């Protein structure tokens, strides 16, 4: 049997090169994990959905607004309602349980907004309805704008109607 002599060329990768390669692979892996986690986090926070209303129906001084469509079914707790007339604007009104009347003030008067769920309980979807009246009965004559606000910052839809 013959022995083959090994020279200096066949020892493998130099320790410094191996260390550089390990550091480069670690940085690449860490960057990939950060990029993936950023994408997952941005996908979990939905943007403002698009909401479209049918034309308002006013009967006996009470306005009825029906959602024609919503780009995504979102919990009603993500929304707030505001009412405006002339230069007066009500504070944002958090929306809660379907059918529960909620009072807000506008120009010194008290108004009632009642949300009723459509086909999906607890979610704003097509078929959801809003009923707007004065707290003591019909709305006073005038032009009103109903604003549906997403998470307190973005107006998702507006409807203007006249009584």
N, C-alpha and C positions, 0 to 999 in steps of 0.2 A: 504494500500500500504506500501510496505517495501522499505526503503531506503537502497541503497547499499553504503557502505563507500568505498571511494577510498583511496587507500594507495599510498605511495610514488612511488611504482613500476609502476603505470599506468599514469604517467605524460607525457610520450612521450620521445623523444630523448633529451638528455642533450644539452644545447646550444653549448658547445665546440665541441661535436661530430658533430652537424649539421654544424658548421662552417668548420670543417675539411673536411666533405663530400662535401660541396659547393666548397671549394678550389680545391679539387681533381677533381671534375667534370669540373671545369673551365679550369684547366691545360690540362686535357684530350681533351676537346673540342678545345682548342687553338692549341694543337699539331695536331689534325686531320685536322683542317682548314689549317695549315701551310703545312702539307704533301700534301694535295689536291692541294693547289695553286702551290707548287713546281712542281708537276707532270704536271699541266696544262701549266706552263711556259716552261718546258723542251720540251713539245710536240709542242709548237708553233714555235720553232726554228729548222728548218729542218737541218739535217746533209747533208753532201755532197752527191749528187746523183751519181749513177754509170752511166757513159756514155760510149757507145761502138760505134766505127766508123767502117765503111766498109773499105776495103783497098783503099788507095789513088789512084786517077786517075790523071795522068799527061799527058797533051796534049798541045803541042806547048809551053812548058815552063810555063804553068799555071796549078796549082794543084787544084783539086776538092776533097773535103772531105765530105762524107755524114754520118750523124749520123744514125747508124743502130737501136739503142735503147737507151732510157734513163729511169732509174728506176722511175723517177717522172718528170712530166712536170713542169719546173720551169721557171720563167721569165728570159729572156736573160740578163737582167740587173744584175742578180746575178753572171754572168760569166765575165771573162776577157780572152783574148787570148794573148799568147806569142809565138814567133817564135825564134828558135835557129838554128845555123849552126856552126859547128866547136866549138870554144870556145866562140863565140859571142852569146849574148842573147838580145832580144828586151825588152823594158819595157812592163809592163802589159798594154794591150789595152782594155779599157772598151768597151763592145759591146752594140750597140744601135739598131736603127730601122732596120728592115729587108730590105735588098737591098742597104743600105747606105754604100759605101766604106769608110774604116777607114785606115789611114796611120800610120805606125810605122817605126822606124829605127832599122837597124840591121847591125852592122859592118860598119857604115857610109853610107849605102845605104837605100833608102826608099822603103818599101814594102806596099802593099795594101791587107787588109783582108776584105772580104765582107761576111756577114752572111745573109742567106735567110731562112725564117721560113718554117717549114714543114706544117703539117695540122692545127696546132694551132697558130694563129698570136700572136707574142710577147713571145712565149714559146719555149724553146729548147726541141724538141721531136724527135722521129725517123722521118727521112725524112728531117730534117733541114740540110742545106748545108753551107759549108765554101769554098770560092774561094780565093786562095792566088796567088798573082803575084807581080812582081816588079812594082813600081809606073809608070814606063815608058814602061812597056811591059812584056815580058816573064822573068821568074826567071833565074838568072845565074846558070850554071851547079854546082851541089853540092848536098849534103845530108842535108835535113832540118828536124827539129822536130817541130811539132805544138803542143802546150800545151793548154788545156782548163782548166782554173783555176776557182774554185768555191770560190766566195766571197773574192778573193785576197789572200787566204791562202792555199787552198788544191787543188792539181792537180786532176781534175776529169777524165781526159783522155789525152792520148798522141798518136800522129800518126807520124811516121817517113816515109819520102819519098825521092826519089832521082830524080833529074832532069838531 
